[in-house]
């Protein structure tokens, strides 16, 4: 003698509709199934410009590359002759922190200098002679002498 209310009927209808929708989506997935396709239909190629393509590249445009020419990782530092004595001007030097920069008069590039590489005290705008070596972050001045 249980009486169904209007809310219960609506909930039953929604459940039934959701089940039908779910079954319909399942049938659509089965109809559009991509399994069983050949390898060729799944292949993607890269052309000479780096763009993806569905056609294989032209073998006439193939280029040979030496393995030694391929660079992995960061760029290697260029080796600079360390025997050359250079002249420069101290553009910045912080005595408390123990480092500064020297502007090379010939190449106009800034070279890092540490207080351990000084032969005497220096200040900003002092003219100095120095040699350079490659450091982990670029050029470092060594054997710095005030002129």
Backbone as CSV, one residue per row, in Angstrom:
resi,resn,N_x,N_y,N_z,CA_x,CA_y,CA_z,C_x,C_y,C_z
1,UNK,0.803,-1.187,0.000,0.000,0.000,0.000,0.847,1.252,0.000
2,UNK,2.028,1.103,-0.387,2.916,2.265,-0.433,2.548,3.125,-1.625
3,UNK,2.437,4.362,-1.346,2.107,5.296,-2.405,3.386,5.996,-2.867
4,UNK,3.509,6.057,-4.187,4.684,6.746,-4.723,4.361,8.218,-4.864
5,UNK,5.296,9.034,-4.433,5.097,10.473,-4.552,5.639,10.938,-5.897
6,UNK,5.335,12.170,-6.214,5.780,12.747,-7.480,7.300,12.786,-7.547
7,UNK,7.995,13.075,-6.452,9.460,13.157,-6.420,10.114,11.827,-6.719
8,UNK,9.552,10.731,-6.197,10.109,9.412,-6.442,9.992,9.031,-7.911
9,UNK,8.871,9.362,-8.537,8.679,9.047,-9.953,9.686,9.798,-10.821
10,UNK,9.910,11.052,-10.476,10.856,11.855,-11.255,12.274,11.318,-11.109
11,UNK,12.628,10.885,-9.895,13.959,10.323,-9.672,14.140,9.041,-10.476
12,UNK,13.101,8.207,-10.527,13.161,6.965,-11.309,13.332,7.268,-12.784
13,UNK,12.622,8.272,-13.282,12.735,8.647,-14.691,14.147,9.143,-15.011
14,UNK,14.724,9.948,-14.110,16.091,10.454,-14.321,17.094,9.310,-14.352
15,UNK,16.944,8.354,-13.427,17.849,7.211,-13.390,17.763,6.413,-14.688
16,UNK,16.535,6.196,-15.150,16.330,5.439,-16.388,16.942,6.175,-17.582
17,UNK,16.778,7.489,-17.629,17.332,8.282,-18.726,18.864,8.256,-18.687
18,UNK,19.451,8.370,-17.490,20.915,8.316,-17.354,21.452,6.968,-17.824
19,UNK,20.754,5.885,-17.490,21.178,4.551,-17.929,21.149,4.452,-19.454
20,UNK,20.086,4.989,-20.068,19.977,4.965,-21.526,21.094,5.793,-22.176
21,UNK,21.371,6.970,-21.614,22.448,7.819,-22.150,23.799,7.116,-22.050
22,UNK,24.025,6.471,-20.924,25.286,5.763,-20.718,25.427,4.620,-21.727
23,UNK,24.349,3.888,-21.931,24.370,2.786,-22.899,24.594,3.310,-24.317
24,UNK,24.009,4.459,-24.649,24.172,5.061,-25.969,25.631,5.500,-26.180
25,UNK,26.247,6.107,-25.166,27.654,6.522,-25.276,28.559,5.312,-25.449
26,UNK,28.229,4.223,-24.751,29.011,2.994,-24.855,28.954,2.448,-26.282
27,UNK,27.769,2.463,-26.895,27.611,1.998,-28.272,28.381,2.895,-29.244
28,UNK,28.378,4.207,-29.022,29.126,5.129,-29.894,30.628,4.858,-29.814
29,UNK,31.128,4.593,-28.609,32.551,4.280,-28.451,32.917,3.012,-29.202
30,UNK,32.039,2.009,-29.135,32.302,0.767,-29.854,32.308,0.998,-31.361
31,UNK,31.415,1.833,-31.846,31.327,2.098,-33.282,32.547,2.894,-33.775
32,UNK,33.071,3.799,-32.964,34.195,4.653,-33.359,35.530,4.126,-32.846
33,UNK,35.603,2.870,-32.527,36.813,2.284,-31.962,37.945,2.310,-33.000
34,UNK,39.141,2.779,-32.579,40.294,2.868,-33.476,41.208,1.657,-33.351
35,UNK,40.885,0.714,-32.522,41.731,-0.468,-32.366,41.701,-1.282,-33.640
36,UNK,42.836,-1.905,-33.909,42.917,-2.745,-35.082,43.366,-2.015,-36.325
37,UNK,43.643,-0.711,-36.231,44.155,0.027,-37.384,45.588,-0.375,-37.622
38,UNK,46.054,-0.185,-38.830,47.421,-0.531,-39.180,48.420,0.475,-38.624
39,UNK,49.674,0.063,-38.599,50.751,0.907,-38.087,50.914,2.167,-38.932
40,UNK,50.750,2.041,-40.231,50.933,3.189,-41.128,49.939,4.313,-40.837
41,UNK,48.724,3.968,-40.454,47.735,5.014,-40.184,48.021,5.750,-38.874
42,UNK,48.842,5.146,-37.996,49.169,5.777,-36.715,50.506,6.519,-36.748
43,UNK,51.267,6.405,-37.821,52.601,7.012,-37.895,52.498,8.516,-38.141
44,UNK,53.430,9.244,-37.540,53.570,10.672,-37.786,55.034,10.920,-38.119
45,UNK,55.302,11.811,-39.047,56.660,12.113,-39.494,56.966,13.575,-39.220
46,UNK,58.247,13.886,-39.169,58.695,15.260,-38.976,59.403,15.694,-40.246
47,UNK,58.973,16.824,-40.837,59.617,17.300,-42.056,60.875,18.098,-41.737
48,UNK,61.530,18.656,-42.770,62.804,19.359,-42.584,62.677,20.643,-41.774
49,UNK,61.459,21.154,-41.624,61.234,22.362,-40.842,60.801,22.065,-39.412
50,UNK,60.702,20.784,-39.061,60.309,20.408,-37.709,58.807,20.295,-37.509
51,UNK,58.030,20.350,-38.573,56.576,20.247,-38.474,56.135,18.795,-38.632
52,UNK,55.056,18.415,-37.946,54.521,17.066,-38.066,53.789,16.905,-39.386
53,UNK,53.945,15.724,-39.987,53.335,15.443,-41.275,52.893,13.984,-41.284
54,UNK,51.890,13.645,-42.117,51.476,12.251,-42.196,52.108,11.540,-43.380
55,UNK,52.926,12.245,-44.164,53.636,11.607,-45.275,55.123,11.507,-44.927
56,UNK,55.779,10.418,-45.337,57.197,10.259,-45.000,58.061,11.301,-45.698
57,UNK,59.232,11.639,-45.118,60.091,12.657,-45.720,60.709,12.165,-47.026
58,UNK,61.074,13.119,-47.865,61.690,12.816,-49.147,63.141,12.388,-48.918
59,UNK,63.536,11.186,-49.370,64.908,10.738,-49.122,65.950,11.574,-49.858
60,UNK,65.553,12.325,-50.874,66.501,13.176,-51.608,66.944,14.363,-50.774
61,UNK,66.144,14.775,-49.812,66.470,15.932,-48.969,67.218,15.539,-47.697
62,UNK,67.605,14.290,-47.588,68.275,13.789,-46.395,69.667,14.406,-46.275
63,UNK,70.040,14.815,-45.065,71.349,15.408,-44.799,72.116,14.519,-43.835
64,UNK,73.399,14.333,-44.086,74.255,13.569,-43.190,74.811,14.509,-42.123
65,UNK,74.790,14.082,-40.862,75.281,14.890,-39.747,76.303,14.070,-38.985
66,UNK,77.456,14.674,-38.712,78.476,14.003,-37.911,78.053,14.004,-36.452
67,UNK,78.322,12.916,-35.767,77.972,12.830,-34.355,78.749,13.836,-33.524
68,UNK,79.956,14.182,-33.939,80.777,15.137,-33.194,80.195,16.551,-33.252
69,UNK,79.386,16.841,-34.282,78.801,18.176,-34.431,77.609,18.399,-33.517
70,UNK,77.054,17.327,-32.972,75.879,17.447,-32.104,76.352,17.833,-30.706
71,UNK,75.789,18.929,-30.188,76.173,19.431,-28.870,75.103,19.057,-27.859
72,UNK,75.518,18.364,-26.827,74.605,17.999,-25.750,74.918,18.857,-24.541
73,UNK,73.914,19.385,-23.889,74.117,20.177,-22.682,74.477,21.618,-23.004
74,UNK,75.073,22.277,-22.021,75.409,23.687,-22.144,76.598,23.875,-23.083
75,UNK,76.701,25.070,-23.629,77.797,25.387,-24.537,79.123,25.360,-23.788
76,UNK,80.136,24.862,-24.459,81.454,24.807,-23.841,82.084,26.194,-23.888
77,UNK,82.849,26.514,-22.831,83.536,27.798,-22.801,84.660,27.802,-23.820
78,UNK,84.827,28.928,-24.484,85.897,29.076,-25.452,87.206,29.261,-24.689
79,UNK,88.216,28.522,-25.090,89.511,28.611,-24.416,90.215,29.875,-24.890
80,UNK,90.649,30.679,-23.943,91.323,31.932,-24.243,92.754,31.834,-23.750
81,UNK,93.635,32.387,-24.532,95.042,32.356,-24.145,95.218,33.121,-22.844
82,UNK,95.773,32.457,-21.834,95.916,33.061,-20.511,97.261,33.761,-20.351
83,UNK,98.147,33.642,-21.336,99.481,34.213,-21.204,99.523,35.698,-21.535
84,UNK,98.507,36.211,-22.193,98.518,37.610,-22.614,98.217,38.509,-21.420
85,UNK,99.069,39.501,-21.221,98.830,40.491,-20.164,97.968,41.592,-20.758
86,UNK,96.887,41.884,-20.072,95.926,42.876,-20.559,95.924,44.089,-19.646
87,UNK,95.461,45.202,-20.180,95.278,46.432,-19.419,93.792,46.695,-19.280
88,UNK,93.419,47.285,-18.141,92.014,47.580,-17.932,91.812,48.585,-16.825
89,UNK,90.547,48.930,-16.615,90.159,49.892,-15.586,89.147,49.202,-14.668
90,UNK,89.317,49.361,-13.364,88.394,48.777,-12.394,87.098,49.582,-12.442
91,UNK,86.017,48.934,-12.827,84.719,49.626,-12.911,83.918,49.478,-11.633
92,UNK,84.157,48.381,-10.916,83.426,48.146,-9.669,84.288,47.258,-8.797
93,UNK,84.380,47.604,-7.497,85.067,46.715,-6.568,84.471,46.909,-5.189
94,UNK,83.978,45.824,-4.593,83.408,45.849,-3.260,84.388,45.120,-2.341
95,UNK,85.093,45.873,-1.536,86.118,45.291,-0.674,85.498,44.416,0.412
96,UNK,84.308,44.775,0.877,83.648,43.997,1.930,83.266,42.602,1.424
97,UNK,82.792,42.526,0.193,82.401,41.231,-0.371,83.564,40.538,-1.058
98,UNK,84.594,41.275,-1.432,85.799,40.665,-1.974,85.782,40.375,-3.460
99,UNK,84.998,41.111,-4.227,85.016,40.893,-5.673,84.740,42.206,-6.386
100,UNK,84.976,42.183,-7.693,84.714,43.358,-8.512,84.792,42.998,-9.982
101,UNK,84.824,44.050,-10.825,84.878,43.854,-12.265,85.875,44.831,-12.873
102,UNK,86.586,44.333,-13.882,87.554,45.146,-14.610,87.072,45.228,-16.044
103,UNK,87.092,46.447,-16.604,86.730,46.650,-18.000,88.010,46.573,-18.821
104,UNK,88.118,45.558,-19.687,89.290,45.381,-20.538,89.329,46.515,-21.566
105,UNK,90.464,47.239,-21.641,90.561,48.388,-22.537,90.571,47.972,-24.002
106,UNK,91.105,46.813,-24.313,91.203,46.384,-25.701,89.878,45.841,-26.228
107,UNK,89.267,44.901,-25.523,88.038,44.257,-26.006,86.765,44.879,-25.435
108,UNK,86.870,45.769,-24.465,85.736,46.438,-23.817,84.783,45.460,-23.144
109,UNK,85.263,44.268,-22.753,84.415,43.344,-22.033,84.712,43.403,-20.541
110,UNK,83.713,43.052,-19.756,83.842,43.090,-18.313,84.367,41.746,-17.829
111,UNK,85.397,41.786,-16.954,86.034,40.579,-16.454,85.912,40.570,-14.933
112,UNK,85.490,39.440,-14.389,85.315,39.282,-12.951,86.678,39.181,-12.275
113,UNK,86.816,39.794,-11.098,88.054,39.683,-10.328,87.704,39.414,-8.870
114,UNK,88.445,38.457,-8.253,88.253,38.126,-6.848,89.412,38.710,-6.056
115,UNK,89.172,39.015,-4.803,90.173,39.663,-3.963,91.424,38.791,-3.791
116,UNK,91.288,37.477,-3.918,92.439,36.580,-3.785,93.415,36.707,-4.955
117,UNK,92.980,37.271,-6.071,93.826,37.390,-7.252,94.535,38.743,-7.333
118,UNK,94.421,39.567,-6.292,95.038,40.894,-6.293,96.421,40.829,-5.666
119,UNK,97.366,41.627,-6.240,98.697,41.722,-5.639,98.765,42.882,-4.644
120,UNK,97.816,43.777,-4.698,97.751,44.908,-3.775,96.346,45.464,-3.756
121,UNK,96.078,46.446,-2.904,94.719,47.002,-2.845,94.386,47.806,-4.110
122,UNK,93.152,47.700,-4.545,92.681,48.481,-5.695,91.371,49.160,-5.333
123,UNK,91.052,50.187,-6.110,89.800,50.914,-5.945,89.178,51.111,-7.320
124,UNK,87.965,51.615,-7.341,87.304,51.905,-8.610,88.082,52.989,-9.354
125,UNK,88.077,52.874,-10.690,88.773,53.766,-11.627,90.297,53.630,-11.594
126,UNK,90.833,52.606,-10.941,92.275,52.339,-10.987,92.599,51.624,-12.287
127,UNK,93.773,51.968,-12.875,94.247,51.252,-14.053,95.071,50.070,-13.567
128,UNK,94.816,48.900,-14.168,95.464,47.674,-13.725,95.922,46.861,-14.932
129,UNK,96.881,45.950,-14.671,97.248,44.932,-15.646,96.808,43.595,-15.064
130,UNK,96.429,42.673,-15.936,95.925,41.385,-15.465,96.018,40.354,-16.570
131,UNK,95.864,39.113,-16.182,95.734,38.004,-17.120,94.353,37.407,-16.927
132,UNK,93.864,36.663,-17.917,92.524,36.088,-17.817,92.592,34.567,-17.872
133,UNK,91.611,33.947,-17.225,91.407,32.507,-17.301,89.915,32.250,-17.365
134,UNK,89.559,31.087,-17.885,88.145,30.714,-17.954,87.680,30.194,-16.612
135,UNK,86.608,30.783,-16.116,85.993,30.326,-14.872,84.693,29.614,-15.186
136,UNK,83.988,29.151,-14.168,82.726,28.435,-14.413,81.635,29.320,-15.012
137,UNK,81.698,30.634,-14.781,80.657,31.524,-15.299,81.193,32.517,-16.318
138,UNK,82.434,32.365,-16.760,82.989,33.283,-17.753,84.442,33.579,-17.433
139,UNK,84.906,34.737,-17.905,86.303,35.108,-17.717,86.569,35.605,-16.297
140,UNK,87.719,35.217,-15.755,88.181,35.680,-14.446,89.541,36.332,-14.622
141,UNK,89.752,37.427,-13.921,91.057,38.094,-13.947,91.945,37.481,-12.869
142,UNK,93.204,37.220,-13.252,94.176,36.704,-12.294,95.433,37.566,-12.369
143,UNK,96.253,37.505,-11.344,97.512,38.264,-11.273,97.284,39.747,-11.562
144,UNK,96.339,40.335,-10.838,95.961,41.734,-11.045,96.933,42.622,-10.306
145,UNK,97.504,43.604,-11.041,98.454,44.559,-10.455,98.034,45.968,-10.820
146,UNK,98.132,46.850,-9.846,97.797,48.253,-10.067,98.946,48.924,-10.797
147,UNK,98.651,49.748,-11.812,99.697,50.461,-12.572,100.054,51.751,-11.839
